[in-house]
Amino acid sequence: MTDLLDRLPRALEWHDGDLYLLDQTRLPLEEVVERQDSVADVFEAIRVLKVRGAPAIGVAAAYGLCVALGPLREGPVDAMRRRLPEVAAYLNAARPTAVNLSWALRRMEQRAARSTTATTAAELYAALVDEAEAIHREDQALCLGIGEAGAALIAAGAGVLTHCNAGALATSGIGTATAPMYLAHRAGVPFRVYADETRPLLQGARLTSWELGRAGVDVTLIADTMTASMMAEGRIDLVITGTDRVAANGDVANKIGTLGVAILARHFGIPFYVACPSSTIDLDCPTGADIPIEERASDEVTSFGARRTAPDDVKVRNPAFDVTPNELVTGLITERGIVSAPYGENLARLFGPDAPRRSGASR
């Protein structure tokens, strides 16, 4: 796995008490890594998509708590305990749809509550860094598990479509939707990936095509409006996307445009899989209708790059995500295997409170 990871970009790194984020808004033209000097830096990085992708957001937020609380290490432990929930609430407001954000912050708060033997701020801070590093390691392991569960879906000669970016840039490992692709590629399976450009922010064009090409995967970039034509021509045999939240009934929220891809896949009889770690499964959210959908700024739609492409006074809608109903999902590729319908029953059995403790659960 080291050989593969060496060729993949790192969305984030933690070195000697400092958090570093790759600014994904500058890709693929520039690779700029920025040290996060304050919790406000981390909040803004999440909000403006310098760091993005549900798993990566969760890991960044966990470290963001450490960034915020580090300056309090020399003070009283009670001051750090009082500050922690304030910082967690602040970071949790950065983006609403990805459940990993609140999941990771809740884990950090739970670790602090369990650290009853920490009598100094320095000891509590050390416990929090330990928890953030555990979340980081677990995310990498979850990505690998997803890859191992889904690699066999990719047959020799297959055309695989993906939407948005659910790769290494969206996680701290080998990605979610891309994990089966990377492992199949490493095993020598010949296949081609079609990456939707993913308007309005072009995560497929800027990030996925760059990341896959850098790893040596055969990738072809297409405009979002070309998907139906590619399917009609028989070029697509399989769809694998990521997700920012899976509801208890198996509905999935992912980057806007995913629902259209799922509908087209159903029409053309193409399997539609969603790759997700257990940290993205929200059993407290009954259905997709209960998932909050982020509405982003209008200028993302009215401009293409730095050039305005719409009238000044036009009305704009810009939901960042849509919800694909479970009946359009062939299966969920998780670190515990591929989950199929009935999703409510199978997700509860594998990931509910009565299931065996899994990687990523609070200790």
C-alpha positions as CSV (number, residue, x, y, z in Angstrom):
1,M,0.0,0.0,0.0
2,T,2.9,2.3,0.6
3,D,3.8,2.3,-3.1
4,L,0.3,3.5,-3.9
5,L,0.0,6.1,-1.2
6,D,3.3,7.6,-2.3
7,R,1.7,8.5,-5.6
8,L,-1.5,10.0,-4.1
9,P,-1.9,13.5,-2.8
10,R,-2.3,14.1,0.9
11,A,-5.3,16.2,1.7
12,L,-4.0,16.8,5.3
13,E,-1.1,16.1,7.6
14,W,-0.4,16.5,11.3
15,H,3.2,17.2,12.2
16,D,4.7,18.2,15.6
17,G,1.4,19.7,16.8
18,D,0.6,21.6,13.6
19,L,-2.1,20.9,11.0
20,Y,-1.3,21.3,7.3
21,L,-4.0,21.3,4.6
22,L,-3.6,21.0,0.8
23,D,-5.6,24.0,-0.6
24,Q,-7.8,22.1,-3.1
25,T,-9.3,25.3,-4.5
26,R,-6.0,25.9,-6.3
27,L,-5.7,22.4,-7.9
28,P,-4.8,21.3,-10.4
29,L,-2.7,24.4,-11.3
30,E,-0.9,24.8,-8.0
31,E,-0.1,22.5,-5.1
32,V,-0.1,24.7,-2.0
33,V,0.0,23.3,1.5
34,E,-1.0,25.7,4.3
35,R,-0.4,25.5,8.0
36,Q,-3.5,26.1,10.0
37,D,-2.6,28.7,12.7
38,S,-6.0,29.0,14.3
39,V,-9.4,27.4,14.6
40,A,-10.7,30.2,12.4
41,D,-8.3,29.1,9.7
42,V,-9.6,25.5,9.9
43,F,-13.3,26.7,9.9
44,E,-12.6,28.8,6.8
45,A,-10.7,26.0,5.1
46,I,-13.7,23.7,5.5
47,R,-16.2,26.4,4.5
48,V,-14.5,27.4,1.3
49,L,-13.6,23.8,0.3
50,K,-9.8,24.0,0.8
51,V,-10.4,20.7,2.5
52,R,-13.5,18.8,1.4
53,G,-15.0,15.3,1.3
54,A,-16.8,14.0,4.3
55,P,-14.0,11.8,5.8
56,A,-11.3,14.5,5.3
57,I,-13.6,17.1,6.9
58,G,-14.0,14.9,9.9
59,V,-10.3,14.4,10.4
60,A,-9.5,18.0,9.8
61,A,-12.1,19.1,12.4
62,A,-10.7,16.7,15.0
63,Y,-7.3,18.2,14.5
64,G,-8.9,21.7,14.4
65,L,-10.0,21.2,18.0
66,C,-6.4,20.5,18.9
67,V,-5.3,23.6,17.0
68,A,-7.8,25.7,19.0
69,L,-6.9,24.2,22.4
70,G,-3.2,23.9,22.1
71,P,-2.5,27.5,23.4
72,L,-4.4,26.6,26.6
73,R,-2.0,23.7,27.5
74,E,-0.2,25.8,30.2
75,G,-3.4,27.0,31.8
76,P,-6.0,25.3,34.1
77,V,-7.6,22.1,32.8
78,D,-11.1,23.5,33.6
79,A,-10.6,26.4,31.2
80,M,-9.8,23.9,28.4
81,R,-12.8,21.8,29.3
82,R,-15.1,24.9,29.1
83,R,-13.6,26.0,25.8
84,L,-13.9,22.6,24.1
85,P,-17.7,22.5,23.5
86,E,-17.6,26.1,22.2
87,V,-15.0,25.3,19.6
88,A,-16.7,22.0,18.6
89,A,-20.0,23.9,18.0
90,Y,-18.1,26.5,16.0
91,L,-16.4,24.0,13.7
92,N,-19.6,22.0,13.4
93,A,-21.3,25.0,11.8
94,A,-18.8,25.1,8.9
95,R,-20.8,22.8,6.6
96,P,-24.1,21.1,7.4
97,T,-24.4,18.0,5.1
98,A,-21.4,15.8,5.8
99,V,-22.1,13.8,8.9
100,N,-18.5,13.0,9.5
101,L,-18.0,16.5,10.8
102,S,-20.3,16.2,13.7
103,W,-19.3,12.6,14.2
104,A,-15.6,13.4,14.7
105,L,-16.3,16.4,16.9
106,R,-18.6,14.3,19.1
107,R,-15.9,11.6,19.4
108,M,-13.5,14.3,20.6
109,E,-15.9,15.6,23.2
110,Q,-16.6,12.0,24.4
111,R,-12.8,11.4,24.7
112,A,-12.5,14.5,26.9
113,A,-15.4,13.4,29.0
114,R,-13.8,10.0,29.5
115,S,-10.4,11.5,30.4
116,T,-11.2,11.9,34.1
117,T,-7.6,11.2,35.1
118,A,-6.3,14.2,33.1
119,T,-5.6,16.7,35.9
120,T,-3.7,19.2,33.8
121,A,-4.5,20.9,30.6
122,A,-1.4,19.4,29.0
123,E,-2.7,15.9,29.8
124,L,-6.1,16.6,28.4
125,Y,-4.6,18.1,25.3
126,A,-2.5,15.0,24.8
127,A,-5.6,12.8,25.1
128,L,-7.3,14.9,22.5
129,V,-4.4,14.7,20.1
130,D,-4.4,10.9,20.6
131,E,-8.0,10.7,19.7
132,A,-7.6,12.9,16.6
133,E,-4.7,10.7,15.5
134,A,-6.8,7.6,16.1
135,I,-9.6,9.0,13.9
136,H,-6.9,9.8,11.2
137,R,-5.6,6.2,11.3
138,E,-9.0,4.7,11.3
139,D,-10.0,6.7,8.2
140,Q,-7.1,5.3,6.3
141,A,-8.0,1.8,7.4
142,L,-11.7,2.3,6.4
143,C,-10.6,3.5,2.9
144,L,-8.5,0.4,2.5
145,G,-11.4,-1.8,3.7
146,I,-13.8,-0.2,1.1
147,G,-11.2,-0.8,-1.6
148,E,-10.9,-4.5,-0.6
149,A,-14.7,-4.9,-0.5
150,G,-15.3,-3.3,-3.9
151,A,-12.3,-4.1,-6.1
152,A,-13.8,-7.3,-7.5
153,L,-16.7,-5.2,-9.0
154,I,-14.3,-3.8,-11.6
155,A,-13.9,-6.3,-14.4
156,A,-11.2,-6.3,-17.0
157,G,-12.1,-3.9,-19.8
158,A,-14.8,-2.2,-17.7
159,G,-15.8,1.5,-18.0
160,V,-16.3,3.0,-14.6
161,L,-18.1,6.3,-14.1
162,T,-17.6,8.4,-11.0
163,H,-19.1,11.8,-10.1
164,C,-17.4,14.6,-8.0
165,N,-14.3,13.6,-6.0
166,A,-14.4,10.7,-3.5
167,G,-10.7,10.0,-3.8
168,A,-7.6,10.5,-1.7
169,L,-8.3,14.2,-1.8
170,A,-11.6,13.7,0.0
171,T,-10.1,11.4,2.7
172,S,-6.8,10.8,4.5
173,G,-6.4,7.5,2.7
174,I,-7.0,6.1,-0.8
175,G,-10.5,7.5,-1.0
176,T,-13.9,5.9,-0.9
177,A,-15.3,5.6,-4.5
178,T,-11.7,5.5,-5.8
179,A,-10.5,2.9,-3.3
180,P,-11.7,-0.1,-5.4
181,M,-10.3,1.6,-8.5
182,Y,-6.8,2.0,-7.0
183,L,-6.7,-1.6,-5.7
184,A,-7.9,-2.9,-9.1
185,H,-5.3,-0.8,-10.8
186,R,-2.6,-2.0,-8.5
187,A,-3.7,-5.6,-9.2
188,G,-3.1,-5.0,-13.0
189,V,-6.8,-5.0,-14.0
190,P,-7.2,-3.0,-17.2
191,F,-10.2,-0.6,-17.0
192,R,-11.1,3.0,-17.8
193,V,-12.6,5.6,-15.5
194,Y,-14.9,8.3,-16.8
195,A,-15.0,11.3,-14.5
196,D,-17.9,13.7,-14.7
197,E,-16.6,17.3,-14.6
198,T,-19.2,18.1,-11.7
199,R,-20.5,21.6,-12.1
200,P,-20.5,24.1,-10.7
201,L,-17.1,23.7,-8.8
202,L,-15.6,21.1,-11.2
203,Q,-14.4,18.7,-8.5
204,G,-14.4,15.9,-11.2
205,A,-12.4,18.0,-13.7
206,R,-10.0,19.7,-11.2
207,L,-9.5,16.9,-8.7
208,T,-10.6,13.4,-9.7
209,S,-9.1,13.5,-13.2
210,W,-5.9,15.0,-11.8
211,E,-5.6,12.5,-8.9
212,L,-6.4,9.4,-11.0
213,G,-4.0,10.5,-13.7
214,R,-1.2,11.1,-11.2
215,A,-1.7,7.5,-9.9
216,G,-1.5,6.1,-13.5
217,V,-5.1,5.2,-13.8
218,D,-6.6,5.4,-17.3
219,V,-9.1,8.3,-16.9
220,T,-11.3,10.2,-19.4
221,L,-12.9,13.5,-18.4
222,I,-16.4,14.2,-19.7
223,A,-18.9,17.0,-19.2
224,D,-21.9,16.3,-17.0
225,T,-24.2,16.5,-20.0
226,M,-22.3,13.7,-21.8
227,T,-23.2,11.0,-19.2
228,A,-26.3,9.8,-20.9
229,S,-24.6,9.6,-24.3
230,M,-21.7,7.6,-22.9
231,M,-24.1,5.2,-21.3
232,A,-26.1,4.8,-24.5
233,E,-22.9,4.0,-26.4
234,G,-22.2,1.2,-24.0
235,R,-19.0,2.8,-22.6
236,I,-20.1,2.7,-18.9
237,D,-20.4,-0.7,-17.2
238,L,-20.4,0.5,-13.6
239,V,-21.0,3.6,-11.5
240,I,-19.2,4.2,-8.2
241,T,-19.8,7.4,-6.3
242,G,-19.1,8.6,-2.8
243,T,-21.5,10.1,-0.3
244,D,-21.6,12.7,2.5
245,R,-24.3,11.0,4.5
246,V,-26.2,7.7,4.3
247,A,-29.6,7.8,6.0
248,A,-30.9,4.8,8.1
249,N,-33.0,3.6,5.2
250,G,-30.2,3.7,2.6
251,D,-30.9,7.0,1.0
252,V,-27.7,8.8,0.1
253,A,-26.7,12.5,-0.1
254,N,-23.9,13.2,-2.5
255,K,-22.7,16.1,-4.7
256,I,-25.4,17.7,-6.8
257,G,-25.9,15.7,-10.0
258,T,-25.6,12.3,-8.4
259,L,-29.3,11.7,-8.5
260,G,-29.4,12.3,-12.3
261,V,-26.5,9.8,-12.7
262,A,-28.4,7.2,-10.7
263,I,-31.6,7.7,-12.7
264,L,-29.6,7.3,-16.0
265,A,-27.9,4.2,-14.6
266,R,-31.3,2.6,-13.8
267,H,-32.6,3.4,-17.3
268,F,-29.6,1.8,-19.0
269,G,-29.4,-1.2,-16.6
270,I,-26.0,-0.2,-15.1
271,P,-25.1,-1.0,-11.5
272,F,-24.9,2.1,-9.3
273,Y,-22.8,1.6,-6.2
274,V,-22.1,4.1,-3.4
275,A,-18.8,3.8,-1.4
276,C,-19.0,4.9,2.2
277,P,-17.2,4.3,5.5
278,S,-19.2,3.6,8.6
279,S,-18.5,7.1,9.8
280,T,-20.7,8.4,7.0
281,I,-23.7,6.2,8.0
282,D,-26.2,8.2,10.1
283,L,-28.6,5.8,11.7
284,D,-30.2,8.7,13.6
285,C,-31.3,10.2,10.3
286,P,-34.4,8.2,9.2
287,T,-34.5,9.1,5.5
288,G,-32.9,11.3,2.9
289,A,-35.6,13.8,3.4
290,D,-34.1,14.5,6.9
291,I,-30.6,15.3,5.6
292,P,-29.9,19.0,5.6
293,I,-28.8,20.2,2.2
294,E,-26.2,23.0,2.0
295,E,-27.1,26.0,-0.2
296,R,-23.9,27.7,-1.4
297,A,-23.2,31.1,-2.8
298,S,-24.8,32.2,-6.1
299,D,-21.5,33.2,-7.7
300,E,-20.4,29.6,-7.9
301,V,-23.2,29.2,-10.6
302,T,-23.0,32.6,-12.2
303,S,-19.3,32.4,-13.0
304,F,-17.0,29.9,-14.7
305,G,-13.7,30.3,-13.1
306,A,-13.0,34.0,-12.8
307,R,-15.3,34.9,-15.7
308,R,-18.9,35.8,-15.0
309,T,-21.2,33.8,-17.3
310,A,-24.7,34.9,-16.3
311,P,-26.7,38.2,-16.1
312,D,-26.1,40.3,-13.0
313,D,-29.7,40.2,-11.9
314,V,-30.5,36.5,-12.5
315,K,-32.0,34.4,-9.7
316,V,-29.9,31.4,-8.7
317,R,-30.3,28.1,-6.8
318,N,-27.1,26.4,-5.7
319,P,-27.8,23.3,-3.6
320,A,-24.5,21.6,-3.1
321,F,-26.0,18.1,-2.7
322,D,-28.9,16.0,-3.8
323,V,-30.4,12.8,-2.4
324,T,-30.5,9.6,-4.3
325,P,-33.3,7.3,-3.0
326,N,-32.3,3.8,-1.9
327,E,-34.2,2.0,-4.6
328,L,-31.7,3.4,-7.2
329,V,-28.7,2.1,-5.2
330,T,-27.4,-1.3,-6.2
331,G,-25.3,-1.5,-3.1
332,L,-23.3,0.4,-0.5
333,I,-19.6,-0.5,-0.5
334,T,-18.4,-0.3,3.1
335,E,-15.4,-1.5,5.1
336,R,-17.5,-4.4,6.2
337,G,-18.5,-5.5,2.8
338,I,-21.2,-4.6,0.3
339,V,-24.6,-3.9,1.8
340,S,-27.6,-4.5,-0.3
341,A,-31.4,-4.0,0.2
342,P,-33.3,-4.1,2.5
343,Y,-31.0,-1.3,3.7
344,G,-32.8,-0.3,6.8
345,E,-32.5,-3.9,8.2
346,N,-29.0,-4.6,6.9
347,L,-27.5,-1.2,8.0
348,A,-28.9,-1.6,11.5
349,R,-27.6,-5.1,11.7
350,L,-24.1,-4.2,10.6
351,F,-23.7,-0.7,12.1
352,G,-26.4,-0.2,14.7
353,P,-25.8,0.0,18.5
354,D,-26.2,-3.8,18.9
355,A,-23.7,-4.6,16.2
356,P,-20.1,-5.7,17.2
357,R,-17.9,-2.7,17.9
358,R,-16.4,-1.4,14.7
359,S,-13.3,0.6,13.6
360,G,-14.2,4.2,14.1
361,A,-16.5,3.8,17.1
362,S,-15.8,5.8,20.2
363,R,-13.6,4.1,22.7
